[in-house]
């Protein structure tokens, strides 16, 4: 009988080390992870993204999530998740596709690891929200997680300290799940 994996979503504002942490956790647990699809997709557009592009990204996030569930992994690591995409819709378009909210509620995330904004923001071709916008978005993500009553932990520090903190949190959650 297949055990239910612990599904961990890495989230937080731009330039907080989400992808680095997701990759490190994937290596530590020897499991695949769902990389941030939005970044690669937006870089390949060679034009400004549209509402339809963001909706395509959200649907791809759901597809990737579903594909990993078919495997037999103790942990599934998601580099970002639908909550960030929902906030993206709200901030840029002031409109959210109806199906998105429904999927956020029904697609189970066991634990959100929220990367704190204690790392410096670094500009690149995709990032749009440094400075005060970064702080506001970080709070919006936390508000959304709390709105849905998801379990989360804030991950602080840099490098190996950040990774080790995340591993301890996941290990404790895995141990707790085995005792149930």
C-alpha positions, -999 to +999 in steps of 0.1 A: +000+000+000+013+034-010+019+059+019+007+094+015+036+118+009+042+149+030+036+177+006+057+208+013+053+241-006+082+266-005+068+301-007+078+337+000+084+370-017+109+374-046+145+367-041+141+348-008+159+316-017+129+295-026+144+277-055+177+272-037+159+257-007+136+235-028+166+221-047+186+215-014+156+197+002+151+176-030+187+164-028+186+158+010+155+136+007+164+121-026+131+131-041+122+151-072+108+186-068+085+208-088+107+237-100+092+272-103+075+269-137+066+306-139+102+319-141+112+297-170+079+303-188+081+341-185+117+342-196+108+323-228+079+347-237+100+375-251+071+398-244+051+410-214+030+383-198-008+384-200-037+372-178-039+341-200-002+334-194-006+335-156-036+312-159-015+288-180+012+289-153-014+281-126-028+252-146+007+239-151+014+241-113-017+218-107-005+194-135+030+191-120+015+186-085-007+158-098+021+141-117+043+139-086+014+124-065+015+093-088+050+085-076+059+068-043+078+096-025+079+102+012+081+140+006+070+162-024+087+195-026+070+223-046+090+254-055+062+280-051+025+272-053-009+284-063-011+310-034+017+330-050-001+328-084-034+339-068-017+369-053-001+376-086-036+377-103-049+400-075-020+425-076-016+427-114-052+421-127-075+425-097-092+393-108-088+356-100-100+327-122-128+309-103-112+275-106-080+287-089-096+294-055-113+260-056-080+242-063-061+260-036-087+246-011-088+210-025-052+203-034-036+193-001-005+211+011+007+197+044+033+223+052+043+257+038+079+268+044+078+306+040+113+319+032+117+351+051+128+384+034+160+384+055+180+378+023+189+408+001+167+413-030+186+408-063+172+421-095+169+399-126+149+397-158+118+383-142+117+399-107+094+429-104+089+436-067+118+448-047+117+473-018+085+480-001+065+459-026+085+429-016+075+435+021+038+439+011+038+408-010+054+388+018+026+398+041+000+390+015+014+355+012+013+350+049-023+364+051-034+339+023-018+309+041-035+319+073-068+325+055-068+289+043-056+277+078-026+260+063+003+250+085+034+270+079+068+278+094+090+308+087+125+299+074+152+324+082+189+327+079+210+320+049+228+291+033+231+259+053+214+274+083+182+280+063+184+245+047+190+228+081+161+246+097+138+234+069+151+198+072+144+198+110+109+211+105+102+185+078+118+156+098+097+165+128+065+165+106+075+132+091+081+117+125+047+131+137+029+115+107+045+081+114+031+082+149-005+087+137 
